Amino acid sequence: MRTLFRCSPGAERVAAEPDVRNPACRRVMERAGMSWVRTVRLPHKEAALHLCPR
């Protein structure tokens, strides 16, 4: 996360939306400092929205 924010100084947050059926990816998001916000329905999948504020 530090590198992403350093490379994008104007960014206020980083978002990711892995498939809700992918627990390994969701664990990686949480270890990287992202927090689960809610489940969202996208046209091609049901996603777990994760955010990391600056």
Predicted model as a PDB file, atoms N, CA, C, CB and O in Angstrom, pLDDT in the B-factor column:
MODEL        1                                                                  
ATOM      1  N   MET A   1       0.810  -1.171   0.000  1.00 88.00           N  
ATOM      2  CA  MET A   1       0.000   0.000   0.000  1.00 88.00           C  
ATOM      3  C   MET A   1       0.869   1.256   0.000  1.00 88.00           C  
ATOM      4  CB  MET A   1      -0.930  -0.014   1.186  1.00 88.00           C  
ATOM      5  O   MET A   1       0.560   2.227  -0.690  1.00 88.00           O  
ATOM      6  N   ARG A   2       1.951   1.236   0.771  1.00 88.00           N  
ATOM      7  CA  ARG A   2       2.817   2.430   0.823  1.00 88.00           C  
ATOM      8  C   ARG A   2       3.320   2.791  -0.564  1.00 88.00           C  
ATOM      9  CB  ARG A   2       4.013   2.198   1.771  1.00 88.00           C  
ATOM     10  O   ARG A   2       3.347   3.966  -0.930  1.00 88.00           O  
ATOM     11  N   THR A   3       3.719   1.785  -1.338  1.00 91.00           N  
ATOM     12  CA  THR A   3       4.239   2.045  -2.677  1.00 91.00           C  
ATOM     13  C   THR A   3       3.155   2.608  -3.579  1.00 91.00           C  
ATOM     14  CB  THR A   3       4.818   0.768  -3.285  1.00 91.00           C  
ATOM     15  O   THR A   3       3.405   3.554  -4.327  1.00 91.00           O  
ATOM     16  N   LEU A   4       1.966   2.049  -3.523  1.00 89.00           N  
ATOM     17  CA  LEU A   4       0.865   2.570  -4.343  1.00 89.00           C  
ATOM     18  C   LEU A   4       0.581   4.025  -4.018  1.00 89.00           C  
ATOM     19  CB  LEU A   4      -0.400   1.734  -4.138  1.00 89.00           C  
ATOM     20  O   LEU A   4       0.427   4.842  -4.926  1.00 89.00           O  
ATOM     21  N   PHE A   5       0.509   4.360  -2.742  1.00 92.00           N  
ATOM     22  CA  PHE A   5       0.234   5.739  -2.353  1.00 92.00           C  
ATOM     23  C   PHE A   5       1.402   6.668  -2.694  1.00 92.00           C  
ATOM     24  CB  PHE A   5      -0.070   5.809  -0.861  1.00 92.00           C  
ATOM     25  O   PHE A   5       1.193   7.823  -3.063  1.00 92.00           O  
ATOM     26  N   ARG A   6       2.620   6.163  -2.568  1.00 93.00           N  
ATOM     27  CA  ARG A   6       3.776   6.988  -2.911  1.00 93.00           C  
ATOM     28  C   ARG A   6       3.788   7.289  -4.412  1.00 93.00           C  
ATOM     29  CB  ARG A   6       5.087   6.285  -2.492  1.00 93.00           C  
ATOM     30  O   ARG A   6       4.145   8.397  -4.814  1.00 93.00           O  
ATOM     31  N   CYS A   7       3.408   6.327  -5.234  1.00 93.00           N  
ATOM     32  CA  CYS A   7       3.408   6.518  -6.686  1.00 93.00           C  
ATOM     33  C   CYS A   7       2.212   7.335  -7.174  1.00 93.00           C  
ATOM     34  CB  CYS A   7       3.417   5.171  -7.381  1.00 93.00           C  
ATOM     35  O   CYS A   7       2.230   7.874  -8.280  1.00 93.00           O  
ATOM     36  N   SER A   8       1.178   7.422  -6.345  1.00 93.00           N  
ATOM     37  CA  SER A   8      -0.028   8.171  -6.707  1.00 93.00           C  
ATOM     38  C   SER A   8      -0.372   9.130  -5.566  1.00 93.00           C  
ATOM     39  CB  SER A   8      -1.227   7.205  -7.005  1.00 93.00           C  
ATOM     40  O   SER A   8      -1.294   8.864  -4.796  1.00 93.00           O  
ATOM     41  N   PRO A   9       0.358  10.240  -5.450  1.00 93.00           N  
ATOM     42  CA  PRO A   9       0.169  11.128  -4.306  1.00 93.00           C  
ATOM     43  C   PRO A   9      -1.237  11.720  -4.199  1.00 93.00           C  
ATOM     44  CB  PRO A   9       1.162  12.239  -4.376  1.00 93.00           C  
ATOM     45  O   PRO A   9      -1.641  12.124  -3.109  1.00 93.00           O  
ATOM     46  N   GLY A  10      -1.978  11.782  -5.276  1.00 94.00           N  
ATOM     47  CA  GLY A  10      -3.330  12.336  -5.225  1.00 94.00           C  
ATOM     48  C   GLY A  10      -4.396  11.324  -4.838  1.00 94.00           C  
ATOM     49  O   GLY A  10      -5.551  11.692  -4.622  1.00 94.00           O  
ATOM     50  N   ALA A  11      -4.025  10.065  -4.748  1.00 93.00           N  
ATOM     51  CA  ALA A  11      -5.004   9.018  -4.430  1.00 93.00           C  
ATOM     52  C   ALA A  11      -5.410   9.092  -2.962  1.00 93.00           C  
ATOM     53  CB  ALA A  11      -4.432   7.622  -4.753  1.00 93.00           C  
ATOM     54  O   ALA A  11      -4.563   9.231  -2.080  1.00 93.00           O  
ATOM     55  N   GLU A  12      -6.693   8.998  -2.713  1.00 95.00           N  
ATOM     56  CA  GLU A  12      -7.199   9.031  -1.346  1.00 95.00           C  
ATOM     57  C   GLU A  12      -7.402   7.637  -0.767  1.00 95.00           C  
ATOM     58  CB  GLU A  12      -8.499   9.795  -1.297  1.00 95.00           C  
ATOM     59  O   GLU A  12      -7.413   7.457   0.451  1.00 95.00           O  
ATOM     60  N   ARG A  13      -7.564   6.640  -1.659  1.00 94.00           N  
ATOM     61  CA  ARG A  13      -7.780   5.269  -1.189  1.00 94.00           C  
ATOM     62  C   ARG A  13      -7.463   4.306  -2.325  1.00 94.00           C  
ATOM     63  CB  ARG A  13      -9.246   5.067  -0.682  1.00 94.00           C  
ATOM     64  O   ARG A  13      -7.414   4.686  -3.495  1.00 94.00           O  
ATOM     65  N   VAL A  14      -7.250   3.049  -1.947  1.00 94.00           N  
ATOM     66  CA  VAL A  14      -7.067   1.966  -2.914  1.00 94.00           C  
ATOM     67  C   VAL A  14      -8.251   1.024  -2.730  1.00 94.00           C  
ATOM     68  CB  VAL A  14      -5.677   1.212  -2.714  1.00 94.00           C  
ATOM     69  O   VAL A  14      -8.631   0.704  -1.604  1.00 94.00           O  
ATOM     70  N   ALA A  15      -8.829   0.584  -3.837  1.00 95.00           N  
ATOM     71  CA  ALA A  15      -9.967  -0.334  -3.796  1.00 95.00           C  
ATOM     72  C   ALA A  15      -9.621  -1.611  -4.543  1.00 95.00           C  
ATOM     73  CB  ALA A  15     -11.232   0.323  -4.401  1.00 95.00           C  
ATOM     74  O   ALA A  15      -8.859  -1.602  -5.510  1.00 95.00           O  
ATOM     75  N   ALA A  16     -10.195  -2.706  -4.074  1.00 95.00           N  
ATOM     76  CA  ALA A  16     -10.051  -3.998  -4.746  1.00 95.00           C  
ATOM     77  C   ALA A  16     -11.376  -4.733  -4.591  1.00 95.00           C  
ATOM     78  CB  ALA A  16      -8.847  -4.840  -4.153  1.00 95.00           C  
ATOM     79  O   ALA A  16     -12.087  -4.549  -3.603  1.00 95.00           O  
ATOM     80  N   GLU A  17     -11.699  -5.562  -5.570  1.00 95.00           N  
ATOM     81  CA  GLU A  17     -12.975  -6.285  -5.508  1.00 95.00           C  
ATOM     82  C   GLU A  17     -12.809  -7.732  -5.959  1.00 95.00           C  
ATOM     83  CB  GLU A  17     -14.033  -5.584  -6.374  1.00 95.00           C  
ATOM     84  O   GLU A  17     -13.271  -8.113  -7.034  1.00 95.00           O  
ATOM     85  N   PRO A  18     -12.131  -8.548  -5.113  1.00 95.00           N  
ATOM     86  CA  PRO A  18     -11.988  -9.961  -5.468  1.00 95.00           C  
ATOM     87  C   PRO A  18     -13.339 -10.680  -5.380  1.00 95.00           C  
ATOM     88  CB  PRO A  18     -10.956 -10.647  -4.544  1.00 95.00           C  
ATOM     89  O   PRO A  18     -14.257 -10.226  -4.697  1.00 95.00           O  
ATOM     90  N   ASP A  19     -13.435 -11.771  -6.062  1.00 96.00           N  
ATOM     91  CA  ASP A  19     -14.651 -12.593  -6.010  1.00 96.00           C  
ATOM     92  C   ASP A  19     -14.875 -13.067  -4.576  1.00 96.00           C  
ATOM     93  CB  ASP A  19     -14.548 -13.814  -6.985  1.00 96.00           C  
ATOM     94  O   ASP A  19     -13.926 -13.453  -3.893  1.00 96.00           O  
ATOM     95  N   VAL A  20     -16.126 -13.038  -4.119  1.00 96.00           N  
ATOM     96  CA  VAL A  20     -16.417 -13.453  -2.740  1.00 96.00           C  
ATOM     97  C   VAL A  20     -16.069 -14.914  -2.507  1.00 96.00           C  
ATOM     98  CB  VAL A  20     -17.888 -13.219  -2.415  1.00 96.00           C  
ATOM     99  O   VAL A  20     -15.887 -15.325  -1.361  1.00 96.00           O  
ATOM    100  N   ARG A  21     -15.970 -15.712  -3.573  1.00 95.00           N  
ATOM    101  CA  ARG A  21     -15.652 -17.136  -3.435  1.00 95.00           C  
ATOM    102  C   ARG A  21     -14.151 -17.402  -3.439  1.00 95.00           C  
ATOM    103  CB  ARG A  21     -16.307 -17.923  -4.551  1.00 95.00           C  
ATOM    104  O   ARG A  21     -13.724 -18.551  -3.551  1.00 95.00           O  
ATOM    105  N   ASN A  22     -13.352 -16.349  -3.318  1.00 96.00           N  
ATOM    106  CA  ASN A  22     -11.894 -16.497  -3.340  1.00 96.00           C  
ATOM    107  C   ASN A  22     -11.319 -16.067  -1.982  1.00 96.00           C  
ATOM    108  CB  ASN A  22     -11.266 -15.652  -4.502  1.00 96.00           C  
ATOM    109  O   ASN A  22     -10.808 -14.955  -1.855  1.00 96.00           O  
ATOM    110  N   PRO A  23     -11.398 -16.933  -0.976  1.00 95.00           N  
ATOM    111  CA  PRO A  23     -10.927 -16.543   0.356  1.00 95.00           C  
ATOM    112  C   PRO A  23      -9.423 -16.268   0.419  1.00 95.00           C  
ATOM    113  CB  PRO A  23     -11.273 -17.621   1.344  1.00 95.00           C  
ATOM    114  O   PRO A  23      -8.990 -15.440   1.220  1.00 95.00           O  
ATOM    115  N   ALA A  24      -8.631 -16.933  -0.395  1.00 96.00           N  
ATOM    116  CA  ALA A  24      -7.181 -16.702  -0.378  1.00 96.00           C  
ATOM    117  C   ALA A  24      -6.872 -15.262  -0.804  1.00 96.00           C  
ATOM    118  CB  ALA A  24      -6.452 -17.712  -1.313  1.00 96.00           C  
ATOM    119  O   ALA A  24      -6.057 -14.589  -0.173  1.00 96.00           O  
ATOM    120  N   CYS A  25      -7.504 -14.805  -1.842  1.00 95.00           N  
ATOM    121  CA  CYS A  25      -7.291 -13.435  -2.318  1.00 95.00           C  
ATOM    122  C   CYS A  25      -7.787 -12.431  -1.282  1.00 95.00           C  
ATOM    123  CB  CYS A  25      -8.008 -13.208  -3.668  1.00 95.00           C  
ATOM    124  O   CYS A  25      -7.150 -11.402  -1.058  1.00 95.00           O  
ATOM    125  N   ARG A  26      -8.902 -12.723  -0.661  1.00 94.00           N  
ATOM    126  CA  ARG A  26      -9.448 -11.826   0.359  1.00 94.00           C  
ATOM    127  C   ARG A  26      -8.501 -11.727   1.562  1.00 94.00           C  
ATOM    128  CB  ARG A  26     -10.842 -12.315   0.814  1.00 94.00           C  
ATOM    129  O   ARG A  26      -8.361 -10.652   2.145  1.00 94.00           O  
ATOM    130  N   ARG A  27      -7.856 -12.824   1.936  1.00 94.00           N  
ATOM    131  CA  ARG A  27      -6.877 -12.790   3.031  1.00 94.00           C  
ATOM    132  C   ARG A  27      -5.677 -11.922   2.658  1.00 94.00           C  
ATOM    133  CB  ARG A  27      -6.408 -14.217   3.382  1.00 94.00           C  
ATOM    134  O   ARG A  27      -5.156 -11.182   3.492  1.00 94.00           O  
ATOM    135  N   VAL A  28      -5.243 -12.019   1.399  1.00 94.00           N  
ATOM    136  CA  VAL A  28      -4.123 -11.192   0.938  1.00 94.00           C  
ATOM    137  C   VAL A  28      -4.494  -9.713   1.047  1.00 94.00           C  
ATOM    138  CB  VAL A  28      -3.736 -11.551  -0.527  1.00 94.00           C  
ATOM    139  O   VAL A  28      -3.680  -8.898   1.481  1.00 94.00           O  
ATOM    140  N   MET A  29      -5.712  -9.370   0.658  1.00 92.00           N  
ATOM    141  CA  MET A  29      -6.162  -7.977   0.755  1.00 92.00           C  
ATOM    142  C   MET A  29      -6.101  -7.494   2.202  1.00 92.00           C  
ATOM    143  CB  MET A  29      -7.599  -7.831   0.204  1.00 92.00           C  
ATOM    144  O   MET A  29      -5.634  -6.387   2.471  1.00 92.00           O  
ATOM    145  N   GLU A  30      -6.566  -8.312   3.117  1.00 93.00           N  
ATOM    146  CA  GLU A  30      -6.580  -7.923   4.530  1.00 93.00           C  
ATOM    147  C   GLU A  30      -5.166  -7.814   5.100  1.00 93.00           C  
ATOM    148  CB  GLU A  30      -7.391  -8.930   5.345  1.00 93.00           C  
ATOM    149  O   GLU A  30      -4.882  -6.921   5.898  1.00 93.00           O  
ATOM    150  N   ARG A  31      -4.288  -8.718   4.694  1.00 94.00           N  
ATOM    151  CA  ARG A  31      -2.892  -8.637   5.155  1.00 94.00           C  
ATOM    152  C   ARG A  31      -2.190  -7.390   4.618  1.00 94.00           C  
ATOM    153  CB  ARG A  31      -2.119  -9.891   4.725  1.00 94.00           C  
ATOM    154  O   ARG A  31      -1.267  -6.868   5.242  1.00 94.00           O  
ATOM    155  N   ALA A  32      -2.639  -6.923   3.454  1.00 92.00           N  
ATOM    156  CA  ALA A  32      -2.047  -5.722   2.849  1.00 92.00           C  
ATOM    157  C   ALA A  32      -2.593  -4.444   3.473  1.00 92.00           C  
ATOM    158  CB  ALA A  32      -2.304  -5.709   1.346  1.00 92.00           C  
ATOM    159  O   ALA A  32      -2.176  -3.346   3.103  1.00 92.00           O  
ATOM    160  N   GLY A  33      -3.524  -4.579   4.420  1.00 92.00           N  
ATOM    161  CA  GLY A  33      -4.050  -3.395   5.094  1.00 92.00           C  
ATOM    162  C   GLY A  33      -5.411  -2.950   4.612  1.00 92.00           C  
ATOM    163  O   GLY A  33      -5.912  -1.912   5.042  1.00 92.00           O  
ATOM    164  N   MET A  34      -6.019  -3.721   3.723  1.00 96.00           N  
ATOM    165  CA  MET A  34      -7.338  -3.362   3.209  1.00 96.00           C  
ATOM    166  C   MET A  34      -8.421  -3.924   4.124  1.00 96.00           C  
ATOM    167  CB  MET A  34      -7.525  -3.881   1.764  1.00 96.00           C  
ATOM    168  O   MET A  34      -8.250  -4.981   4.731  1.00 96.00           O  
ATOM    169  N   SER A  35      -9.522  -3.211   4.211  1.00 96.00           N  
ATOM    170  CA  SER A  35     -10.647  -3.642   5.035  1.00 96.00           C  
ATOM    171  C   SER A  35     -11.834  -3.984   4.147  1.00 96.00           C  
ATOM    172  CB  SER A  35     -11.031  -2.550   6.057  1.00 96.00           C  
ATOM    173  O   SER A  35     -12.112  -3.296   3.164  1.00 96.00           O  
ATOM    174  N   TRP A  36     -12.529  -5.057   4.507  1.00 96.00           N  
ATOM    175  CA  TRP A  36     -13.738  -5.431   3.787  1.00 96.00           C  
ATOM    176  C   TRP A  36     -14.810  -4.397   4.103  1.00 96.00           C  
ATOM    177  CB  TRP A  36     -14.210  -6.877   4.169  1.00 96.00           C  
ATOM    178  O   TRP A  36     -15.012  -4.040   5.264  1.00 96.00           O  
ATOM    179  N   VAL A  37     -15.498  -3.917   3.069  1.00 96.00           N  
ATOM    180  CA  VAL A  37     -16.539  -2.914   3.244  1.00 96.00           C  
ATOM    181  C   VAL A  37     -17.922  -3.545   3.103  1.00 96.00           C  
ATOM    182  CB  VAL A  37     -16.365  -1.776   2.227  1.00 96.00           C  
ATOM    183  O   VAL A  37     -18.774  -3.411   3.982  1.00 96.00           O  
ATOM    184  N   ARG A  38     -18.128  -4.233   1.986  1.00 97.00           N  
ATOM    185  CA  ARG A  38     -19.402  -4.906   1.743  1.00 97.00           C  
ATOM    186  C   ARG A  38     -19.298  -5.767   0.491  1.00 97.00           C  
ATOM    187  CB  ARG A  38     -20.551  -3.878   1.601  1.00 97.00           C  
ATOM    188  O   ARG A  38     -18.344  -5.665  -0.280  1.00 97.00           O  
ATOM    189  N   THR A  39     -20.277  -6.595   0.313  1.00 97.00           N  
ATOM    190  CA  THR A  39     -20.374  -7.414  -0.895  1.00 97.00           C  
ATOM    191  C   THR A  39     -21.167  -6.621  -1.928  1.00 97.00           C  
ATOM    192  CB  THR A  39     -21.051  -8.808  -0.598  1.00 97.00           C  
ATOM    193  O   THR A  39     -22.201  -6.032  -1.613  1.00 97.00           O  
ATOM    194  N   VAL A  40     -20.674  -6.614  -3.163  1.00 96.00           N  
ATOM    195  CA  VAL A  40     -21.350  -5.904  -4.246  1.00 96.00           C  
ATOM    196  C   VAL A  40     -21.578  -6.853  -5.411  1.00 96.00           C  
ATOM    197  CB  VAL A  40     -20.530  -4.671  -4.700  1.00 96.00           C  
ATOM    198  O   VAL A  40     -20.758  -7.732  -5.679  1.00 96.00           O  
ATOM    199  N   ARG A  41     -22.674  -6.673  -6.088  1.00 97.00           N  
ATOM    200  CA  ARG A  41     -23.009  -7.484  -7.259  1.00 97.00           C  
ATOM    201  C   ARG A  41     -22.540  -6.746  -8.499  1.00 97.00           C  
ATOM    202  CB  ARG A  41     -24.541  -7.782  -7.330  1.00 97.00           C  
ATOM    203  O   ARG A  41     -23.003  -5.642  -8.788  1.00 97.00           O  
ATOM    204  N   LEU A  42     -21.619  -7.361  -9.232  1.00 94.00           N  
ATOM    205  CA  LEU A  42     -21.135  -6.819 -10.500  1.00 94.00           C  
ATOM    206  C   LEU A  42     -21.713  -7.664 -11.625  1.00 94.00           C  
ATOM    207  CB  LEU A  42     -19.569  -6.798 -10.557  1.00 94.00           C  
ATOM    208  O   LEU A  42     -22.197  -8.768 -11.377  1.00 94.00           O  
ATOM    209  N   PRO A  43     -21.672  -7.166 -12.856  1.00 94.00           N  
ATOM    210  CA  PRO A  43     -22.270  -7.939 -13.955  1.00 94.00           C  
ATOM    211  C   PRO A  43     -21.703  -9.350 -14.115  1.00 94.00           C  
ATOM    212  CB  PRO A  43     -22.085  -7.197 -15.238  1.00 94.00           C  
ATOM    213  O   PRO A  43     -22.415 -10.263 -14.534  1.00 94.00           O  
ATOM    214  N   HIS A  44     -20.432  -9.526 -13.783  1.00 94.00           N  
ATOM    215  CA  HIS A  44     -19.775 -10.813 -14.019  1.00 94.00           C  
ATOM    216  C   HIS A  44     -19.448 -11.602 -12.747  1.00 94.00           C  
ATOM    217  CB  HIS A  44     -18.516 -10.585 -14.782  1.00 94.00           C  
ATOM    218  O   HIS A  44     -18.955 -12.727 -12.832  1.00 94.00           O  
ATOM    219  N   LYS A  45     -19.722 -11.016 -11.549  1.00 95.00           N  
ATOM    220  CA  LYS A  45     -19.393 -11.736 -10.322  1.00 95.00           C  
ATOM    221  C   LYS A  45     -20.014 -11.034  -9.112  1.00 95.00           C  
ATOM    222  CB  LYS A  45     -17.861 -11.849 -10.154  1.00 95.00           C  
ATOM    223  O   LYS A  45     -20.491  -9.903  -9.198  1.00 95.00           O  
ATOM    224  N   GLU A  46     -19.991 -11.733  -8.007  1.00 97.00           N  
ATOM    225  CA  GLU A  46     -20.315 -11.130  -6.723  1.00 97.00           C  
ATOM    226  C   GLU A  46     -18.969 -10.852  -6.059  1.00 97.00           C  
ATOM    227  CB  GLU A  46     -21.253 -12.071  -5.827  1.00 97.00           C  
ATOM    228  O   GLU A  46     -18.174 -11.769  -5.853  1.00 97.00           O  
ATOM    229  N   ALA A  47     -18.714  -9.597  -5.728  1.00 97.00           N  
ATOM    230  CA  ALA A  47     -17.396  -9.194  -5.276  1.00 97.00           C  
ATOM    231  C   ALA A  47     -17.404  -8.732  -3.831  1.00 97.00           C  
ATOM    232  CB  ALA A  47     -16.860  -8.102  -6.158  1.00 97.00           C  
ATOM    233  O   ALA A  47     -18.402  -8.220  -3.325  1.00 97.00           O  
ATOM    234  N   ALA A  48     -16.273  -8.925  -3.184  1.00 97.00           N  
ATOM    235  CA  ALA A  48     -16.061  -8.428  -1.826  1.00 97.00           C  
ATOM    236  C   ALA A  48     -15.265  -7.123  -1.953  1.00 97.00           C  
ATOM    237  CB  ALA A  48     -15.301  -9.499  -0.917  1.00 97.00           C  
ATOM    238  O   ALA A  48     -14.070  -7.144  -2.249  1.00 97.00           O  
ATOM    239  N   LEU A  49     -15.926  -6.011  -1.732  1.00 97.00           N  
ATOM    240  CA  LEU A  49     -15.260  -4.711  -1.870  1.00 97.00           C  
ATOM    241  C   LEU A  49     -14.355  -4.462  -0.665  1.00 97.00           C  
ATOM    242  CB  LEU A  49     -16.305  -3.568  -2.011  1.00 97.00           C  
ATOM    243  O   LEU A  49     -14.802  -4.490   0.482  1.00 97.00           O  
ATOM    244  N   HIS A  50     -13.066  -4.217  -0.950  1.00 97.00           N  
ATOM    245  CA  HIS A  50     -12.080  -3.917   0.091  1.00 97.00           C  
ATOM    246  C   HIS A  50     -11.509  -2.521  -0.202  1.00 97.00           C  
ATOM    247  CB  HIS A  50     -10.930  -5.017   0.137  1.00 97.00           C  
ATOM    248  O   HIS A  50     -11.272  -2.163  -1.356  1.00 97.00           O  
ATOM    249  N   LEU A  51     -11.296  -1.750   0.857  1.00 97.00           N  
ATOM    250  CA  LEU A  51     -10.717  -0.411   0.712  1.00 97.00           C  
ATOM    251  C   LEU A  51      -9.576  -0.223   1.687  1.00 97.00           C  
ATOM    252  CB  LEU A  51     -11.783   0.673   0.930  1.00 97.00           C  
ATOM    253  O   LEU A  51      -9.531  -0.824   2.760  1.00 97.00           O  
ATOM    254  N   CYS A  52      -8.658   0.630   1.279  1.00 96.00           N  
ATOM    255  CA  CYS A  52      -7.559   1.036   2.166  1.00 96.00           C  
ATOM    256  C   CYS A  52      -7.434   2.548   2.029  1.00 96.00           C  
ATOM    257  CB  CYS A  52      -6.189   0.297   1.806  1.00 96.00           C  
ATOM    258  O   CYS A  52      -6.990   3.031   0.987  1.00 96.00           O  
ATOM    259  N   PRO A  53      -7.816   3.312   3.060  1.00 95.00           N  
ATOM    260  CA  PRO A  53      -7.655   4.757   2.982  1.00 95.00           C  
ATOM    261  C   PRO A  53      -6.185   5.153   3.118  1.00 95.00           C  
ATOM    262  CB  PRO A  53      -8.490   5.444   4.065  1.00 95.00           C  
ATOM    263  O   PRO A  53      -5.373   4.397   3.650  1.00 95.00           O  
ATOM    264  N   ARG A  54      -5.870   6.306   2.648  1.00 91.00           N  
ATOM    265  CA  ARG A  54      -4.487   6.794   2.752  1.00 91.00           C  
ATOM    266  C   ARG A  54      -4.046   6.843   4.179  1.00 91.00           C  
ATOM    267  CB  ARG A  54      -4.343   8.169   2.127  1.00 91.00           C  
ATOM    268  O   ARG A  54      -2.912   7.228   4.463  1.00 91.00           O  
TER     269      ARG A  54                                                      
ENDMDL                                                                          
END                                                                             
